[in-house]
Amino acid sequence: MPQVDPECPAILAAFRRRNIKSLLPSSLAARDPMYRRAGSSFDLKCIREYQPFDDPRAIDWKLLGRTDRAYVKEFYDEANEGIAFLVDASGSMAGAEGYREFISSLGFLLLGLGLSVSVWAYADGLAGPRLSLRNRGAHRRLSEALDGMETGGRTDTARAWRQLRAASPLRRVFVFSDFHEAGFRPPPPGAGRVFLVRFRLPFSRLAQAGTELEVTDPETGSVITLPWDRVEERAWDEAEAMREAGLRSGGPRSSYIRLDPGESRAPAYWEILERLHA
Amino acid sequence: MPEGLLPALGWAAGLLSPVLVLLFVALRLRRKARYPHELLAPGGRTVRADFLPRTFRLYYDAVIDGLCALAIAAAIAGFPGPRDRGTALVLDCSRSMLAGVAGNRPLDEAVRLALSEEYTGAELFVLGFDPERARPSLGRLPASARLASTPDALAAALEASVTFFSVDYGLMGRLVRRGYTDIVLLTDELGPAASGFTARESGFREGAAVHAATRSWSGGRSVSRWVVSGGAAPTGLRRVEAGGALAPVAAAEWGIEALPGGFRLSVASPGAYALAWETPGGQAGLVPFMAAPPPPVLSARGPVSETAKAALDAWTDAVHGRSRDEYAFTLRDGGGRARPDSVSVADTDAEPLILSPASVLGAVVAAGYDPDADLALGRAGMSSGEASLAWLSAVSAGARAAEAARLAAGASGGLVPLGEGLRSRESPGGRVTVLSPPSSEYWRPSPGGTLALERPEPPRIPAALVLAALYALKLALHRKFRPARGARSAGPST
């Protein structure tokens, strides 16, 4: 079963301390709309008369014109909306180092912060039912699901993304993959936010410079013989730079996080939490 | 099957085996990995990186090694050898081929043989003399002679278009290099034994002739000794003027003295002359010759050279009389080595050597060594009476070299026939150069020795160039493909 990274409890504790929103009474974090905090989502909570402590920018000017009275619209805070995990379970992820541990750890952090998490696995489309996790105690189910997740098939992230958008209204989505598909571009996040978490394995980690390799594609099974020479290294670097540029081109509401084997994952957790609560 | 192919294949098999072993080892050492191919060959890959197919980049080392092995195998086995061009028939067009009565000359017999059925299909070459370049030549039959279908017509066409002067049999080596496996020389008499070719001899015809055997400057006059055969006797002397005109020579300016087997001819001034001769039977001829020039005017630089010059001047005065200012020769102390117009002598302490016996008429003269001087003499060498012979030899060699240079310069503008010899077409400075045929054209060549045409070794330069190109390509590809040094950049982390 994938273990939670040992630094995660400390990160969770630290983030809870510094995040004032998490200090609110738990009743306010309930699902009852009466106790949900107002915020910046598009989910309308109520329309009430303008009060002196309200931000004048929140005044609904159309209502003011019709009724000669100032009203403000209040929306539910999107912080308490659920988060979707789109987990690449295609054949290319079979050997990804720390893949399941990272997803499990991130789930541990998000559930610990009171956020609900829905998990979908995908290959050439969404695979299997979603896993809905609503509290810290559900983390064990996430670990078990990740542990039992079988990899195989070809990757079609774009198709899986479309299926997810059709199946779920959740606007905050994490996509975990190696993003090896040629020409892949991050999906438009719409009104929400998308996190592209890439598990990258530089080929130089597999190949010694100047050697020949017989490389099998884990998804198609085709085999090529490759001289790992300067030309191939340069081609890999150039292609990698283009791929990174493409993954970063999703706009301000799209975040790209790359994880290489052996690197510490703690900075990635911090970065994700910071951006999630920004 | 082409000649040399089997040995080349054998060598290739032997030399390719290490390459195959290397390929097998590389195959055994090849590692396996699982990795998405789209990360290795993405669509955005640049064309520049793909300038060579990946498969070739896998095996370029072995491919180039294999090509080198093939090139070495071909070079060792001499494959491909020169193309077999068959039989080359070489017609000797020296002056001696014209000796005798028309119709029965060696030339007539040679052309009859050349047109016989025995040599049908053979290529006919002419070994003659190129008057434009003033040197022996070997070429195909002149265009005018190719149309001749009878021996008489061919002989007449050759006489009209070829300069019968002297030949160089060594030029037949070019035919060997061109791939003619059977070379037949049609000549009168070769003298030495033929090796590597066939000499068809028709027999030497001895006729009337006069020939200058030696030429020297003596007593203030140019003296030449002549030998005669066939009852020929000199009848008159003419000076060859610029433009080829023959001018009479005043009786006071020349003299002739009969000798056993010939005569001695002396003229007052050097230059080009033509000697007319005649036989009692009415046969006549005209032989051009160059009268020997006077010895050079000596100058000296340094005390040792001054002493040598005094000795040489006394000797030349005694033997040759006062010389004209034909050209100057310098004796110098110290440096200046191997110059055509000077000889240098250095003073040396150690004398572990002796002077070349050829330069001192076989005497033993102690000498040292100085890389900057022609002669290095110490106390023992200087005290030797024969040491002055070394200077005299150097002066004589300089004089010969100067005359050869003058003749070459005079002949460089082309030669035209003059009697039995040739005359320079141009006369720079009013100086005419004439050439007379060598004595071998008048007297039967001496037997003995061997004239060999060796089959040349296969040329090594093409193989060397191919190997150099292949290894340069290998080096360039290695520099192109070798892994980058140092750690690779993994790029930004986020």
Interface residues (C-beta under 8 A of the other chain):
Chain A: S92 A94 G95 D178 H180 E181 A182 G183 L201 P202 F203 S204 L206 A207 Q208 A209 G210 T211 E212 L213 E214 V215 T216 D217 P218 E219 T220 S222 I224 T225 L226 P227 W228 D229 R230 V231 E232 E233 R234 A235 W236 D237 E238 A239 E240 A241 M242 R243 E244 Y256 I257 R258 D260 E263 P267 A268 E271
Chain B: A26 L29 R30 R31 K32 A33 R34 Y35 P36 H37 E38 L39 L40 A41 P42 G43 G44 R45 T46 A49 D50 L52 R54 T55 R57 L58 K480 F481 R482 P483 A484 R488 S489 A490 G491 P492 S493 T494
